[in-house]
Amino acid sequence: MLIRDRLSVVLLALVLAACASTEKDPTAGWSVEKLYAEARDEQANLQYEKAAKLFEKLEGRAAGTPLAQQAQLEKAYAYYKNKDTALAVAALDRFIKIHPASPALDYALYLKGVVNFNDDVGFLELFSKQDMADRDQKAAKESFEAFKELVTRFPDSKYSEDARLRMGYMVNTLARSEINVARYYHKRGAYVAAINRLQVAIIDYQGAAAVQDALELLIDCYDKLGLTQLRDDTRRVWQANLPTGTEPKSTPKSWWKFW
């Protein structure tokens, strides 16, 4: 009896599997043009999950054509609008890797920057007690790097102006994030580690107001290590960028803010 019951279960499973395998894909007979049009319609109707699935199908059926590249970018955008950030970034990274000479590469870099861009940072910092530079800046750094690559490689792209504006918006928070880590090392006497993080803030985020704080802390690190020449050189740079001739303090002042 037990063996017969087990056989019945196995047969039922096989029947269900066979039924599933014979389910028809409603898009099977569609041309790539129709598939693209339907995907765009779903996207226009804010049905981003459905749109992404259709673009996925289109990518496979139009493989090796410009339409397949378009489908990859449209799919990434649909993921982004559906708040599937990880999927959007993965799709864009794949596009950038396999299509390094694509005429749409500037758009791919721009979209990657936008996907990781958090335009709520200023609002959150204003109405909360937390310095946004204390939060994990991984996404912001990836956004900044994508925009940086865009404006460096494609300075005349129609997306570069907006990328520069977004970089300016992020640069001070990213610099402060590096400085916060440097302060952590500084307080524990790990001056070399602090110097490494301060140099990142100064070199990678030039123009940020927080760079003055980085220079001020760098002076103290060099002083603690007895590197008097580097200390004095850094002090001259620090003073040259100050509106007043105030001497640096051993403990940095509070972070510069946008407001």
ChimeraX attribute file (.defattr): number of C-alpha atoms within 10 A of each C-alpha:
attribute: neighborCount
match mode: 1-to-1
recipient: residues
	/A:1	6
	/A:2	7
	/A:3	8
	/A:4	9
	/A:5	10
	/A:6	11
	/A:7	12
	/A:8	12
	/A:9	12
	/A:10	12
	/A:11	12
	/A:12	12
	/A:13	12
	/A:14	12
	/A:15	12
	/A:16	11
	/A:17	11
	/A:18	11
	/A:19	10
	/A:20	10
	/A:21	9
	/A:22	8
	/A:23	8
	/A:24	8
	/A:25	7
	/A:26	7
	/A:27	14
	/A:28	9
	/A:29	9
	/A:30	11
	/A:31	13
	/A:32	18
	/A:33	12
	/A:34	13
	/A:35	20
	/A:36	23
	/A:37	14
	/A:38	18
	/A:39	27
	/A:40	21
	/A:41	15
	/A:42	18
	/A:43	20
	/A:44	11
	/A:45	10
	/A:46	14
	/A:47	16
	/A:48	23
	/A:49	17
	/A:50	16
	/A:51	27
	/A:52	25
	/A:53	15
	/A:54	21
	/A:55	26
	/A:56	18
	/A:57	20
	/A:58	26
	/A:59	24
	/A:60	13
	/A:61	15
	/A:62	17
	/A:63	13
	/A:64	10
	/A:65	10
	/A:66	12
	/A:67	17
	/A:68	21
	/A:69	20
	/A:70	17
	/A:71	24
	/A:72	24
	/A:73	23
	/A:74	23
	/A:75	28
	/A:76	30
	/A:77	27
	/A:78	27
	/A:79	23
	/A:80	22
	/A:81	17
	/A:82	17
	/A:83	14
	/A:84	15
	/A:85	17
	/A:86	14
	/A:87	17
	/A:88	26
	/A:89	22
	/A:90	13
	/A:91	21
	/A:92	24
	/A:93	16
	/A:94	12
	/A:95	20
	/A:96	18
	/A:97	11
	/A:98	10
	/A:99	13
	/A:100	10
	/A:101	9
	/A:102	14
	/A:103	9
	/A:104	16
	/A:105	20
	/A:106	23
	/A:107	18
	/A:108	24
	/A:109	26
	/A:110	24
	/A:111	24
	/A:112	28
	/A:113	27
	/A:114	20
	/A:115	25
	/A:116	21
	/A:117	20
	/A:118	15
	/A:119	12
	/A:120	8
	/A:121	15
	/A:122	17
	/A:123	9
	/A:124	13
	/A:125	14
	/A:126	14
	/A:127	8
	/A:128	9
	/A:129	8
	/A:130	11
	/A:131	17
	/A:132	18
	/A:133	20
	/A:134	15
	/A:135	10
	/A:136	11
	/A:137	15
	/A:138	11
	/A:139	14
	/A:140	21
	/A:141	18
	/A:142	18
	/A:143	25
	/A:144	27
	/A:145	17
	/A:146	23
	/A:147	29
	/A:148	20
	/A:149	17
	/A:150	24
	/A:151	21
	/A:152	11
	/A:153	13
	/A:154	15
	/A:155	15
	/A:156	11
	/A:157	15
	/A:158	11
	/A:159	18
	/A:160	22
	/A:161	14
	/A:162	14
	/A:163	25
	/A:164	17
	/A:165	11
	/A:166	19
	/A:167	23
	/A:168	15
	/A:169	18
	/A:170	22
	/A:171	22
	/A:172	23
	/A:173	28
	/A:174	26
	/A:175	27
	/A:176	27
	/A:177	22
	/A:178	24
	/A:179	31
	/A:180	19
	/A:181	16
	/A:182	26
	/A:183	23
	/A:184	14
	/A:185	17
	/A:186	21
	/A:187	11
	/A:188	9
	/A:189	14
	/A:190	14
	/A:191	22
	/A:192	16
	/A:193	16
	/A:194	25
	/A:195	24
	/A:196	13
	/A:197	22
	/A:198	28
	/A:199	18
	/A:200	15
	/A:201	26
	/A:202	21
	/A:203	11
	/A:204	14
	/A:205	23
	/A:206	14
	/A:207	14
	/A:208	21
	/A:209	18
	/A:210	26
	/A:211	24
	/A:212	20
	/A:213	25
	/A:214	27
	/A:215	26
	/A:216	25
	/A:217	25
	/A:218	31
	/A:219	25
	/A:220	23
	/A:221	25
	/A:222	19
	/A:223	17
	/A:224	14
	/A:225	12
	/A:226	11
	/A:227	13
	/A:228	13
	/A:229	11
	/A:230	15
	/A:231	20
	/A:232	14
	/A:233	11
	/A:234	18
	/A:235	18
	/A:236	13
	/A:237	13
	/A:238	22
	/A:239	17
	/A:240	11
	/A:241	11
	/A:242	11
	/A:243	7
	/A:244	8
	/A:245	10
	/A:246	9
	/A:247	11
	/A:248	17
	/A:249	11
	/A:250	13
	/A:251	12
	/A:252	16
	/A:253	11
	/A:254	8
	/A:255	16
	/A:256	15
	/A:257	14
	/A:258	9
	/A:259	5
